[in-house]
Amino acid sequence: QVQVVESGGGLVQPGGSLRLSCAASGTIFDINDMGWYRQAPGMQRELVATIGSGGLTNYADSVKGRFTISRDNAKNTMYLQINSPKPEDTAVYYCHVDSRRDRNSPYLRFWGQGAQVTVSS
């Protein structure tokens, strides 16, 4: 089994900065894609950003130029740097990792429990 834990959420002022972390542990042979999604109250979960094993990134238009996704493969950890946040970025942020237990197993997606980010002055 794989455990995924987010950290770094909290209250941030508009125009400030915040960094979320997502750490995976357990039976992991390797990790393919990793990503961040978010869900605001009354809204559907939406994609924020993804990063492949080789570092290829993809961002939602709403966060391009403000958010930066990165990963440390040696630590099985992913980060989301949030710069110049806006009130509309307020949401619970969820991370996922697509990992496999050995080279002959399929990649499975594991989710974290979520981290609240509130943007307010």
N, C-alpha and C positions, 0 to 999 in steps of 0.2 A: 504493500500500500504506500501511497504517497501523501504527505501532508504539505499543505500550502498555506503560508501565513503572511498576511499583509501587515504592514506597520507604517507609521508616519502620518496618519491622518490627523485631522484636527481643524481648528478654526484659523483662517488666514484672511487677512485684509485684502481688498481689491488692490491689485498692483504689487502685491507681495510675492512670496515664493514658498514652495513646499515641495518636499520630496517623499514620494511613496516608495516603499520597498516590498518585494514579494520574494520570499524564500521558500524553496522546495526541499524536502528531505524525505528519506525513506529508501525504498528499493528503486533506484534510478540507474539505468545503464547510460542513457543519454536523453537530452531534451531537444525536441525539434522547435516548434513555434511556441512563443510565449506572448501574452497580450493582456491588455487592460480594457475593461468595459466599465460602464457606470450606469446607475439607475437613479433618477430623481423621483421624488414622490409623485405617484400617479402617472408615471411615464414608463415606457418600455426600456429594457436594458439596451444600451447602445454601445457600439464599438468606439473606443478612444484611440488605441494604437496597438500595433502588433510588431513583433520583431522575430525574424527567423534565426536559425542556428548560425547562419553566416553573417548576421548583422543587418540584413535587409529590413527596412522599416516601412510601416504604412500608418498614416494618420487620418483621423476624421478631419474634414475641412474646418470644423469649428475650433480645432485646437492647433492646427498647423501654425508654426512660428512661435507658439507659446509653450507647448509641451514637448519634452524630449524623452523618448524611451531608450533604455540601454540595458545591457545584461552583462553579468560576470559569469561566464560558463564554469569557471573553476569553483565558484561558490554556489552554483545553481540558483542564482539570485538575479532578479530583474528590478529595474528602477523606473520611476516616472517622475521626472523633474517638471514641476508645474510653475511656470513663471507668468507674471501678469494675469493672475486669475480674475475671473469675472463672477458676479453673483450667479449667473446661469451655469457655472461649473459646479455648483453645489449638488452633491449626489453621494451615494455610496459607491465606492470604486472597488471593483472585483478584479482579481487577476486570475489567469489560468496558465497552466503549463501542460504541454503535450509531451509526455514522457513514455518510455518503454522500460520494462524490467530486464530485458536482455535483447540481443541482436535479432532473435527470431520471433520476438513478440511484436504485436502492433502497438502503435502509439495510442495512448489513452489520454483523455483530457481530465485534468483535476483542477478544481476551483478553490480559491480561498474563501474566507468567511465574510470578507468585505471590510472596507475602511471608510468611515464617514469623513467627507471633506466639506466644510462649510465656509463659504466665501462671504464675509460680511464685515462692515465697518462698525 
